């Protein structure tokens, strides 16, 4: 089965950067490489809000995405991937937007502390 052309384009753009695999570099280098990788912007949503919620060791940044429409909406809490080493609110912005629009729900994206 051939790969979807959009997926192939992302893979080609990433390969063109010449970045080493994350498992071969330090966490700091992996984070910098992640920010250099291409990101899809995601669809427009009605509202995006950056907030902080209290945690046991201080404030936890979250970004709340609200889709168009009158609601009430269900809520999806999103923890970005990255093996607890890479990723943040910005690197998962497009994914969170797609989730909000595609699932017609409020998405709360959590920016947890990395290892």
Buried (B, 14 or more C-beta within 10 A) or exposed (E): EEEEEEEEEBEEEBEEEEBEEBEEBEBEBBBEBBEEEEBEEBEEBEEBEEEEEEEEEEEBBBBBBBBEEEEEBEEBEBEBEBEEBBBBBBBBBBBBBBBBBEEEBBBBBBBBEBE
